[in-house]
Amino acid sequence: MINVGVIGYGRAGEAHARCYDTKPQAQLVAIVDPTPSRRDAARARFPHAAVAATLDDLDVNIDLALICTPPNSHEAYTEQALMRDAHVFCEKPTFLDPGTGAKLIALARQRRRIIYPGHNYVHSPLLQRLRELGAPERIGALQRLTMTVERPTPASGSSDWNPSWRRDPAVSGGGVLVDHGPHCIYLAEWLTGMHVHLVGCTMTYSTLGVEDHAELRLDMSGKIKAHILLSWRAPHRRTTYSLTGARGTVTLNDDILVEDSPAGRHTWRLAETPGSRHAHDDWLPALADEVLRQVIFAATGAELARSALVVAQTITAAYASAAQGGLPYRLPGTLNELQ
């Protein structure tokens, strides 16, 4: 039985706690949150779990720490959990600083523990179908990837703590690039089967000092270009992913999937169930099963955490590029760093 502890009982933490509490191979034994009202809510919902304000206050053993706090605390909690000999699952972005990320990966290897990044979009049935339809045998050799995430405003956090934390760089570590960029970056590699090679970026900033609009241009393995647009000041809420091949295009626009190929146009509506919430509850069971499987088999954490290090490197390069007017930056050899 795997003892699970949830660190951060906001929207994501609550969703993870509900999910892992149903898994027969796991038991939810602890919840950590600094906010008294959130701790009260955790005790009411999960009376069988120990509840504490800090990880140091816990006197129960945890085998797997689920870190669901804002980004600025991810690295510190990851190190703290590893030093307690716990495996780590961490919401995106797992690392803000690539150097710190590499050190934490080395620490995980030393202690024979894993760091599993919360890259949950790869478990979305819609995106799995997009990748399937984007296969070369359907639309030809891949030529371009475009990804657009448009929001009128950032998502709200827990009203018990700080609902506007995503606009506070001291808590979030950045703006729209840090919030939505990680998903697009790891999906760019996952959808194309290629690696981020070069990064160019331009962005604009809100009056609060965080970027609320960013455009990234990625060179993927020197073979195709990816364009990513992220915005918190759009007039609508819309998410679009599009793969263009030599013979056609497949596009996912929210929950509508369209394939244009020599065989004609085919359209599918792939709605999620109404019960799926901000934390994508529909996808969590598959993600949790994979995390628990990795914990059981005690795989080395380096390759699992590779995509999290790529995300950190890409975001760091994007900020540097934006400061230089969009000058492209080359990513270091991530796999070599993990040897």
Buried (B, 14 or more C-beta within 10 A) or exposed (E): EBBBBBBBBBBBBBBBBBBBBEBEEBBBBBBBBBBEEBBEBBEEBBEEBBBBBEBEEBEEEBBBBBBBBBBBBBBEBBBBBBEBEBBBBBBBBBBBBBEBBBBBBBBBBEBEBBBBBBBBBBBBEBBBBBBEBBBEEBBBEBBBBBBBBBBEEBEEBBEBBBBEBBBBBEBBBBBBBBBBBBBBBBBBBBBBBBBBBBBBBBBBEBEEEBBBBBBBBBBBEEBBBBBBBBBBEBEEEEBBBBBBBEBBBBBBEEEBBBBBBEEEEEEEEBEBEEEBBEBBBBBBBBBBBBBBEBBEEEBBBBEBBBBBBBBBBBBBBBBEBBEEEBEBBEBEEBEEBBE
